[in-house]
Amino acid sequence: MSGNTFGKIFTVTTFGESHGSALGCIIDGCPPGIAIDSNEIQAELDKRKPGQSDVTTPRKEDDQVEILSGIFEGKTTGTPIGLIIRNTNQQSQDYQHLKDVFRPNHADITYQAKYGLRDYRGGGRASARETAMRVAAGAIAKKYLHSQGVHTQCMVTQIGPIAADTLDWDTKNKFNFADPSKVNELDALFEELIKEGDSVGAKLQIVVKGCPAGLGEPVFDKLDADLAKAIMSINAVKAVAIGDLEDTSKRGSVIRDEMSATGFKTNHSGGILGGISSSDDIVIGFTIKPTSSIRKAAETINTKGEDTEISVTGRHDPCVGIRAVPIAEAMTNLVLMDHFLRNRAQCGDVEQVLPFNNNE
């Protein structure tokens, strides 16, 4: 299987399956001297680990990260960083009945077609369990970016039919939802979903503050193109938008982000122009489909091509969008880290300053 390495200079290669013995990653190209320890990596992993509330999968995994190499006396050494997480709470017997049938709207049938076989235990490599190592690697990128004044945050803005009326980036709740006034409605929705064995999708928004101008390449490796690829690579993501240009009724005279001597007057483009960061906030919206593995019965086929019915038991999220928050933050940080290093390699001698009067 190819396609397991992400990035050009700051590269991350992940391995492992949902019900294998462990998940791991190798990070290469990391600058030396970044102060990081396992507690900082663990703090990010704890944001996505399963079994933390009554609205996510009850699978209990400590997701305890082990540093194998590349960090010595609390600092990166510049050599490859090896990280591993042991799986400890697999219940593979829950998936035995899926051995010869395909879950609708799931990767089962396409993995079978591509490789001629598949790991039916929790989806194998197609499981969102794989994203734990992205979060671990993203913690190191986050530490570097914070030293550069760059901060990334993601929140859920809609779950099923319930949309946020306001975006409160400081609020904390079990849904990672941007509007705390909707929590009671969400509780009622999830009670219904769990009772019926069903699921819903979600919309999320990422905002990056403090990103300087100049990141991104102007053709195939545009910053927005790489960010879109990174977010689309997350399980169940089906749409990504940069900025707020989804409403095509708005005319160019309205959304063209006019400028004055003090800077941009608006930010409809989401902080990226011509594939290069503009120094304004980077704004990314994305949509996640409803969880495919649900208890509610559905029509499908088996490996012989015969009609059958399926009901997926086991431990699953009624909405995977909730735990996608730290994954999206990590993938965004990995892209930005890679582009920081690429920009430094080619344009380190260029004074990348916009001609606004508020630049110091």
C-alpha positions in Angstrom: 0.0 0.0 0.0 1.5 3.3 -1.1 0.3 6.8 -0.1 1.2 6.6 3.6 3.6 9.5 3.6 2.6 13.2 3.9 4.6 16.3 3.3 7.7 17.4 1.2 10.3 18.5 3.8 8.5 17.8 7.1 7.3 14.3 6.3 5.1 12.0 8.2 4.7 8.3 7.5 2.1 6.4 9.4 1.4 2.7 9.9 -1.0 0.4 11.8 -4.6 -0.7 11.8 -7.6 -0.4 14.1 -7.3 -3.9 15.5 -3.5 -4.5 15.0 -1.1 -4.5 17.8 0.0 -0.9 17.5 -0.1 2.4 15.5 3.0 4.3 14.7 4.7 7.0 12.7 8.0 8.3 11.5 8.6 12.0 11.3 11.5 13.1 9.1 12.8 16.6 8.3 12.0 18.0 11.7 14.4 20.9 12.7 16.6 20.2 15.7 16.2 22.0 18.9 12.4 22.1 19.2 11.5 21.7 22.9 8.9 18.9 23.1 8.2 16.0 25.5 5.7 13.1 25.6 3.3 15.0 27.8 2.8 17.7 25.2 2.2 15.0 22.5 -0.1 13.2 24.9 -2.2 16.3 25.6 -3.1 16.4 21.9 -3.8 12.7 21.7 -6.1 12.9 24.7 -8.3 15.4 22.8 -9.2 12.7 20.2 -9.0 9.4 22.1 -12.2 7.4 22.3 -14.3 6.7 25.3 -14.3 10.1 26.8 -18.0 10.9 26.8 -21.5 9.5 26.2 -21.7 10.9 22.7 -18.6 9.2 21.2 -17.5 5.5 20.8 -17.2 3.7 24.1 -14.0 2.0 23.0 -11.5 2.6 25.8 -7.9 3.3 24.6 -5.3 5.1 26.7 -3.5 6.1 23.4 -0.3 6.4 25.5 2.4 7.6 23.2 5.9 6.2 23.3 8.9 8.1 21.8 11.3 5.7 20.1 13.8 8.1 18.6 14.6 11.6 17.5 14.0 13.4 20.8 16.8 13.6 23.4 16.7 15.5 26.7 13.4 17.2 25.8 14.5 18.5 22.3 14.3 17.2 18.8 17.6 16.1 17.4 17.0 16.6 13.7 17.0 12.8 13.2 13.8 10.8 12.4 11.3 10.8 15.2 9.6 7.5 15.9 6.3 7.4 17.8 4.2 4.4 18.7 0.8 3.8 20.4 -0.2 0.3 21.5 -3.8 -0.9 20.9 -5.1 -2.4 24.1 -8.9 -2.5 23.8 -9.6 -4.3 20.5 -12.8 -6.4 20.4 -12.3 -8.0 17.0 -15.1 -10.6 17.7 -17.6 -7.7 17.2 -16.6 -7.7 13.5 -16.7 -11.5 12.7 -20.1 -11.2 11.2 -18.8 -8.6 8.7 -16.2 -11.0 7.2 -18.2 -11.8 4.1 -20.5 -8.8 3.8 -19.8 -5.2 2.8 -20.9 -2.2 4.9 -22.8 0.4 2.8 -21.0 3.7 2.2 -17.9 2.2 3.7 -14.4 1.4 2.3 -15.0 -2.4 2.6 -16.0 -2.9 -1.0 -13.3 -0.6 -2.5 -10.5 -2.2 -0.4 -11.7 -5.6 -1.5 -11.7 -4.5 -5.2 -8.3 -2.8 -5.0 -6.3 -5.3 -2.9 -8.3 -8.6 -3.3 -8.6 -8.9 0.5 -9.4 -6.7 3.4 -9.0 -6.5 7.2 -12.7 -6.5 8.2 -11.8 -5.9 11.9 -12.9 -2.3 12.4 -12.0 -1.4 8.8 -8.3 -2.0 9.2 -6.3 0.8 7.7 -9.5 2.6 6.6 -10.5 3.1 10.3 -10.3 6.5 11.8 -8.1 4.9 14.5 -5.2 5.6 12.1 -5.6 9.3 12.6 -4.1 9.0 16.1 -0.6 9.2 14.7 -1.5 12.3 12.6 -2.4 14.0 15.9 0.8 12.8 17.5 2.9 14.2 14.7 0.8 17.4 14.6 1.7 18.1 18.2 5.3 18.6 17.2 4.3 20.9 14.3 2.1 22.8 16.6 4.9 23.4 19.0 7.1 24.9 16.3 4.3 27.0 14.8 3.5 28.5 18.3 7.1 29.7 18.4 6.4 31.5 15.2 3.1 33.1 16.5 0.8 30.8 14.5 -2.2 29.3 16.2 -4.8 26.9 14.8 -8.2 26.1 16.2 -11.1 24.0 14.9 -14.7 23.8 16.2 -17.9 22.0 15.1 -20.4 24.5 13.6 -23.3 22.1 12.7 -24.3 18.6 13.7 -27.2 17.1 11.7 -29.9 19.8 11.5 -28.6 21.8 14.5 -26.4 24.8 13.4 -24.5 27.2 15.5 -26.0 30.7 15.6 -22.8 32.2 17.1 -19.2 31.1 17.1 -17.7 31.1 20.6 -14.1 30.0 20.2 -13.5 29.9 23.9 -16.4 27.5 24.8 -15.8 24.0 25.9 -18.4 21.2 25.7 -18.5 17.5 24.9 -19.7 18.2 21.3 -16.8 20.6 20.6 -19.7 22.8 19.4 -19.2 26.5 18.8 -22.5 27.6 20.2 -23.0 26.5 23.8 -26.7 27.5 23.7 -27.3 24.4 21.5 -26.0 21.8 23.9 -29.4 20.7 25.2 -30.7 20.3 21.7 -27.7 18.2 20.8 -28.2 16.1 23.9 -31.7 15.3 22.7 -30.5 14.6 19.2 -27.8 12.1 20.4 -30.2 10.4 22.7 -32.5 9.8 19.7 -29.6 8.6 17.5 -28.2 6.2 20.1 -31.7 4.8 20.7 -32.4 4.3 16.9 -28.8 3.1 16.1 -28.4 5.9 13.5 -25.9 8.7 12.8 -25.6 12.2 11.5 -22.9 14.3 9.7 -21.3 17.6 10.7 -19.8 20.8 9.5 -16.6 22.2 11.1 -14.5 25.3 10.7 -10.8 25.9 11.2 -9.2 29.3 11.8 -5.5 29.9 11.7 -4.3 33.1 13.2 -0.8 34.6 12.9 0.2 33.0 9.7 2.7 35.2 7.8 2.5 36.1 4.2 4.5 34.0 1.7 3.6 30.4 2.5 2.6 28.2 -0.4 3.7 27.6 -4.0 1.9 29.3 -6.9 1.0 26.2 -9.1 0.5 22.6 -8.0 1.4 23.1 -4.3 -0.8 26.0 -3.5 -1.3 26.4 0.2 -5.0 26.1 -0.1 -4.6 23.0 -2.4 -2.4 21.3 0.2 -4.7 22.2 3.0 -7.7 20.9 1.1 -5.9 17.6 0.4 -4.9 17.3 4.1 -8.5 17.8 5.3 -10.0 15.6 2.6 -7.6 12.8 3.7 -9.4 12.7 7.1 -11.9 9.8 7.2 -15.5 10.7 6.2 -14.7 14.2 5.0 -16.6 14.9 1.7 -16.2 18.6 1.1 -13.7 21.4 1.9 -14.0 25.2 1.3 -11.5 28.0 1.8 -12.9 31.3 2.9 -16.6 32.1 2.5 -17.2 31.9 -1.2 -19.7 29.1 -1.3 -22.5 31.6 -1.9 -22.2 32.1 -5.7 -24.9 34.8 -5.6 -22.4 37.3 -4.3 -20.8 39.4 -7.0 -17.1 40.1 -7.5 -17.5 43.7 -6.4 -18.7 42.3 -3.0 -16.2 39.5 -2.3 -12.9 40.9 -3.8 -11.3 41.8 -0.5 -10.5 45.4 -1.1 -7.4 47.0 0.5 -6.5 50.2 2.2 -3.3 51.6 3.4 -3.8 49.7 6.7 -4.6 46.3 5.2 -7.4 44.1 3.9 -10.9 45.4 4.5 -12.5 41.9 4.3 -11.3 38.3 4.2 -13.7 36.4 1.9 -10.7 34.6 0.3 -9.8 32.9 3.6 -6.3 34.3 4.0 -4.9 32.8 0.8 -4.4 34.5 -2.6 -2.9 32.8 -5.6 -2.1 29.8 -3.4 0.1 31.9 -1.1 -0.8 33.1 2.4 -1.8 36.8 2.7 -1.1 37.2 6.5 -4.9 37.3 7.1 -6.7 34.6 9.1 -6.8 31.3 7.2 -10.4 30.1 7.2 -11.3 26.5 6.2 -14.7 24.9 6.3 -15.4 21.2 5.8 -18.2 18.7 5.9 -18.2 15.2 7.4 -20.7 12.5 6.3 -22.7 10.5 8.8 -21.0 7.4 10.3 -21.3 4.4 8.0 -21.1 1.7 10.7 -24.5 1.9 12.5 -26.9 -0.5 14.1 -29.8 0.4 11.9 -30.4 -2.4 9.3 -29.6 -1.7 5.7 -29.5 -3.6 2.4 -26.1 -4.7 1.0 -24.4 -7.6 -0.7 -21.9 -10.3 0.4 -18.6 -11.3 -1.2 -20.5 -13.6 -3.5 -22.6 -10.7 -4.9 -25.8 -11.9 -3.2 -28.3 -9.6 -1.7 -28.4 -9.6 2.1 -29.1 -7.3 5.1 -26.6 -5.9 7.6 -26.7 -4.3 11.1 -23.4 -3.2 12.4 -22.9 -3.9 16.1 -19.8 -2.9 18.1 -18.6 0.5 19.3 -19.1 3.5 16.9 -19.5 7.3 17.0 -23.1 8.6 16.3 -21.2 11.6 14.8 -17.5 11.4 13.9 -17.3 15.1 13.5 -16.9 15.6 17.2 -13.6 13.8 17.4 -12.4 15.2 14.1 -11.5 18.5 15.7 -8.0 17.7 16.9 -7.4 15.7 13.7 -8.2 18.7 11.6 -6.0 20.9 13.7 -3.2 18.5 13.4 -3.4 18.1 9.6 -3.6 21.9 9.2 -0.5 22.3 11.4 1.4 19.6 9.4 0.7 21.5 6.2 1.8 24.8 7.6 4.9 23.3 9.2 5.9 21.8 5.9 5.4 25.1 4.0 7.3 27.1 6.6 10.3 24.9 6.0 9.8 25.0 2.2 9.5 28.7 2.2 12.6 29.1 4.4 14.6 26.9 2.0 13.7 28.9 -1.1 12.9 32.4 0.1 14.8 32.7 3.4 16.6 35.8 2.1 13.5 37.6 1.0 11.9 40.1 3.3 8.3 38.9 3.0 6.4 42.0 4.1 3.1 43.4 2.7 3.2 47.2 1.9 0.6 48.2 4.5 1.2 51.0 6.9 0.5 48.8 10.0 3.5 46.6 9.2 6.3 47.1 11.7 
